[in-house]
Amino acid sequence: MNTIGAIAQYIDQDKIEEALNLIIKNEKELFHEPEFWNLKAILCIKTGEYKTAIGCLNNVLKLDNENADAYYNLAYIYESLNIFSDSAIYYGFAEKYTNNEELKKELESVYSDKEALLTIKNCAKNTTKKPLLFYLHVDLLEYCRECIILQRL
């Protein structure tokens, strides 16, 4: 099993310390691998370090700005922080870029009961523009100028 696979397995088994040790030991070698940064972000999410996780996911998107897993994980973080408009945008990008049909079906139903958030999500999903790399301080709704959004939720 390769290093990334081992990190993923440790995370799946909630062996946080072992996963962290492998991440630290192999960071220089795997620095340019989007999956490495995504797994590091998942580890940070599991330990409640959301700001660090967002930084890791931004690294994923610098390497691959169509990475559905990174967008999904960003959506999860913002939803956990009750920043629903931002999570809706990221869920939209995740739905747009995923090749996983099961995940696509799950994402189709996200915010289906909240009209404004569904509009935001669909705007991101259907935009013809390439996603921009967003940081914590950026107002994501500016990206969805194509949509008529009256207020931030």
C-alpha contacts under 8 A as a table, 3 or more apart, distances in Angstrom:
res1	aa1	res2	aa2	distance
1	M	5	G	6.02
1	M	6	A	6.39
2	N	5	G	5.28
2	N	6	A	6.24
3	T	6	A	5.00
3	T	7	I	6.18
3	T	22	L	7.49
3	T	26	N	7.88
4	I	7	I	5.11
4	I	8	A	6.18
4	I	35	E	7.35
4	I	36	F	6.30
5	G	8	A	5.07
5	G	9	Q	6.11
6	A	9	Q	5.03
6	A	10	Y	6.20
6	A	19	A	7.81
7	I	10	Y	5.18
7	I	11	I	6.23
7	I	18	E	7.93
7	I	19	A	5.03
7	I	22	L	6.49
7	I	23	I	7.17
7	I	39	L	7.28
8	A	11	I	5.11
8	A	12	D	6.11
8	A	19	A	7.67
8	A	39	L	6.57
9	Q	12	D	5.03
9	Q	13	Q	6.18
10	Y	13	Q	5.08
10	Y	14	D	6.11
10	Y	15	K	4.90
10	Y	16	I	6.74
10	Y	18	E	6.48
10	Y	19	A	5.30
11	I	14	D	4.92
11	I	15	K	5.78
11	I	16	I	6.09
11	I	19	A	6.13
11	I	39	L	8.00
11	I	42	I	7.94
11	I	43	L	6.72
12	D	15	K	7.62
15	K	18	E	5.56
15	K	19	A	6.28
16	I	19	A	5.16
16	I	20	L	6.07
16	I	43	L	7.07
17	E	20	L	5.06
17	E	21	N	6.13
18	E	21	N	5.12
18	E	22	L	6.35
19	A	22	L	5.23
19	A	23	I	6.18
19	A	43	L	7.79
20	L	23	I	4.99
20	L	24	I	6.14
20	L	43	L	7.67
21	N	24	I	5.21
21	N	25	K	6.03
22	L	25	K	5.05
22	L	26	N	6.02
23	I	26	N	5.35
23	I	27	E	5.64
23	I	36	F	7.97
23	I	40	K	7.09
24	I	27	E	5.43
25	K	28	K	7.96
26	N	29	E	5.32
26	N	30	L	6.07
27	E	30	L	5.24
27	E	31	F	5.49
28	K	31	F	5.28
29	E	32	H	7.90
30	L	33	E	5.39
30	L	36	F	6.28
31	F	36	F	7.24
31	F	37	W	7.65
32	H	63	L	7.23
33	E	36	F	5.34
33	E	37	W	6.85
33	E	60	V	7.78
33	E	63	L	7.63
34	P	37	W	5.31
34	P	38	N	6.20
34	P	59	N	7.36
34	P	60	V	4.60
34	P	61	L	7.67
34	P	63	L	6.15
34	P	64	D	6.85
35	E	38	N	4.91
35	E	39	L	6.08
35	E	60	V	7.35
36	F	39	L	5.26
36	F	40	K	6.19
37	W	40	K	4.95
37	W	41	A	6.07
37	W	56	C	5.31
37	W	57	L	6.45
37	W	59	N	6.57
37	W	60	V	5.75
38	N	41	A	5.00
38	N	42	I	6.26
38	N	56	C	6.66
38	N	57	L	5.99
38	N	60	V	6.36
38	N	69	D	7.49
38	N	70	A	6.28
39	L	42	I	4.97
39	L	43	L	6.23
40	K	43	L	5.10
40	K	44	C	6.31
40	K	53	A	7.29
40	K	56	C	6.72
41	A	44	C	4.96
41	A	45	I	6.10
41	A	52	T	7.27
41	A	53	A	4.19
41	A	54	I	7.06
41	A	55	G	7.97
41	A	56	C	5.33
41	A	57	L	6.21
42	I	45	I	4.94
42	I	46	K	6.18
42	I	53	A	7.00
42	I	73	N	7.58
43	L	46	K	5.13
43	L	47	T	6.46
43	L	53	A	7.93
44	C	47	T	5.12
44	C	48	G	6.11
44	C	49	E	4.92
44	C	50	Y	6.48
44	C	52	T	6.60
44	C	53	A	5.23
45	I	48	G	4.98
45	I	49	E	5.68
45	I	50	Y	5.67
45	I	53	A	6.06
45	I	77	I	7.45
46	K	49	E	7.67
49	E	52	T	5.59
49	E	53	A	6.22
50	Y	53	A	4.86
50	Y	54	I	6.10
50	Y	77	I	6.59
51	K	54	I	5.14
51	K	55	G	6.45
51	K	136	L	7.99
52	T	55	G	5.07
52	T	56	C	6.34
53	A	56	C	5.03
53	A	57	L	6.17
54	I	57	L	5.03
54	I	58	N	6.10
54	I	74	L	6.68
54	I	77	I	7.96
54	I	135	Y	7.76
54	I	136	L	7.67
55	G	58	N	5.06
55	G	59	N	6.41
55	G	135	Y	7.91
56	C	59	N	5.05
56	C	60	V	6.51
57	L	60	V	4.89
57	L	61	L	6.34
57	L	70	A	5.61
57	L	71	Y	7.94
57	L	73	N	7.77
57	L	74	L	7.09
58	N	61	L	5.05
58	N	62	K	6.19
58	N	133	L	6.70
58	N	134	F	7.30
58	N	135	Y	7.37
59	N	62	K	5.05
59	N	63	L	6.50
60	V	63	L	5.29
60	V	64	D	5.99
60	V	65	N	7.44
60	V	67	N	7.38
60	V	70	A	6.61
61	L	64	D	4.75
61	L	65	N	4.28
61	L	66	E	7.13
61	L	67	N	6.61
61	L	70	A	7.06
61	L	133	L	6.69
62	K	65	N	6.11
62	K	133	L	7.19
64	D	67	N	5.63
65	N	131	P	6.77
65	N	132	L	7.91
65	N	133	L	7.65
66	E	97	Y	5.85
66	E	131	P	7.81
67	N	70	A	5.54
67	N	71	Y	6.62
67	N	94	A	7.56
67	N	97	Y	6.70
67	N	98	T	7.68
68	A	71	Y	5.14
68	A	72	Y	6.07
68	A	93	F	6.86
68	A	94	A	4.31
68	A	95	E	7.15
68	A	96	K	7.68
68	A	97	Y	5.14
68	A	98	T	5.03
69	D	72	Y	5.03
69	D	73	N	6.12
69	D	94	A	6.74
69	D	98	T	7.69
70	A	73	N	5.13
70	A	74	L	6.15
70	A	94	A	7.72
71	Y	74	L	5.06
71	Y	75	A	6.12
71	Y	90	Y	5.08
71	Y	91	Y	6.56
71	Y	93	F	6.15
71	Y	94	A	5.01
72	Y	75	A	5.04
72	Y	76	Y	6.20
72	Y	90	Y	6.32
72	Y	91	Y	5.74
72	Y	93	F	7.89
72	Y	94	A	5.23
73	N	76	Y	4.96
73	N	77	I	6.25
74	L	77	I	5.10
74	L	78	Y	6.25
74	L	87	S	6.98
74	L	90	Y	6.31
75	A	78	Y	5.26
75	A	79	E	6.00
75	A	86	D	7.05
75	A	87	S	4.01
75	A	88	A	6.74
75	A	89	I	7.49
75	A	90	Y	4.84
75	A	91	Y	5.47
76	Y	79	E	5.12
76	Y	80	S	6.08
76	Y	87	S	6.71
77	I	80	S	5.04
77	I	81	L	6.27
77	I	87	S	7.53
78	Y	81	L	4.93
78	Y	82	N	6.17
78	Y	83	I	5.03
78	Y	84	F	6.45
78	Y	86	D	6.28
78	Y	87	S	4.99
79	E	82	N	4.91
79	E	83	I	5.60
79	E	84	F	5.36
79	E	86	D	7.91
79	E	87	S	5.37
80	S	83	I	7.57
83	I	86	D	5.80
83	I	87	S	6.40
83	I	153	L	7.63
84	F	87	S	4.92
84	F	88	A	6.01
84	F	117	L	7.30
84	F	153	L	6.61
85	S	88	A	5.11
85	S	89	I	6.54
85	S	117	L	6.16
85	S	120	I	6.99
85	S	141	L	7.56
85	S	152	R	6.53
85	S	153	L	5.87
86	D	89	I	5.22
86	D	90	Y	6.45
86	D	140	L	6.19
86	D	141	L	7.47
87	S	90	Y	5.14
87	S	91	Y	6.01
88	A	91	Y	5.07
88	A	92	G	6.14
88	A	111	Y	7.63
88	A	117	L	5.85
88	A	118	L	7.10
88	A	120	I	6.00
88	A	121	K	4.59
89	I	92	G	5.07
89	I	93	F	6.43
89	I	120	I	6.00
89	I	121	K	4.89
89	I	122	N	8.00
89	I	123	C	7.69
89	I	124	A	5.41
89	I	125	K	7.81
89	I	140	L	7.61
90	Y	93	F	5.04
90	Y	94	A	6.10
90	Y	121	K	7.40
90	Y	124	A	7.52
91	Y	94	A	4.96
91	Y	95	E	6.11
91	Y	107	L	6.79
91	Y	110	V	7.76
91	Y	121	K	6.26
92	G	95	E	5.14
92	G	96	K	6.14
92	G	107	L	7.85
92	G	120	I	7.80
92	G	121	K	4.37
92	G	122	N	5.85
92	G	123	C	7.32
92	G	124	A	4.95
92	G	125	K	4.27
92	G	126	N	7.98
93	F	96	K	4.91
93	F	97	Y	6.19
93	F	121	K	7.82
93	F	124	A	5.77
93	F	125	K	5.20
93	F	131	P	7.82
94	A	97	Y	5.40
94	A	98	T	5.85
94	A	107	L	7.87
94	A	125	K	7.80
95	E	98	T	5.57
95	E	103	L	7.70
95	E	104	K	5.52
95	E	107	L	5.90
95	E	108	E	7.32
95	E	125	K	6.39
96	K	125	K	4.92
96	K	126	N	7.30
98	T	101	E	7.71
98	T	103	L	7.39
98	T	104	K	6.63
99	N	104	K	7.59
100	N	103	L	5.37
100	N	104	K	6.13
101	E	104	K	4.89
101	E	105	K	6.22
102	E	105	K	5.28
102	E	106	E	6.40
103	L	106	E	4.97
103	L	107	L	6.08
104	K	107	L	5.08
104	K	108	E	6.15
105	K	108	E	5.15
105	K	109	S	6.96
106	E	109	S	5.72
106	E	110	V	6.88
107	L	110	V	5.11
108	E	112	S	7.67
109	S	112	S	5.21
110	V	118	L	7.52
111	Y	114	K	5.12
111	Y	115	E	7.35
111	Y	117	L	5.99
111	Y	118	L	5.25
112	S	115	E	6.82
112	S	118	L	5.86
113	D	118	L	7.79
114	K	117	L	5.55
114	K	118	L	6.01
115	E	118	L	5.06
115	E	119	T	6.15
116	A	119	T	5.11
116	A	120	I	6.39
116	A	149	I	7.59
117	L	120	I	5.03
117	L	121	K	6.11
118	L	121	K	5.03
118	L	122	N	6.01
119	T	122	N	5.19
119	T	123	C	6.03
119	T	147	C	7.61
120	I	123	C	5.07
120	I	124	A	6.43
120	I	144	C	7.35
120	I	147	C	7.29
120	I	149	I	7.65
121	K	124	A	5.32
121	K	125	K	6.17
122	N	125	K	4.85
122	N	126	N	5.89
123	C	126	N	5.29
123	C	127	T	5.87
123	C	144	C	6.42
123	C	146	E	7.23
123	C	147	C	6.26
124	A	127	T	5.39
124	A	144	C	6.71
127	T	130	K	7.88
127	T	146	E	7.91
134	F	138	V	6.23
134	F	140	L	7.22
135	Y	138	V	5.60
139	D	142	E	5.98
139	D	143	Y	7.98
140	L	143	Y	5.55
140	L	144	C	7.50
141	L	144	C	5.32
141	L	145	R	7.32
141	L	152	R	7.68
142	E	145	R	5.82
144	C	147	C	5.63
145	R	148	I	7.12
149	I	152	R	7.58
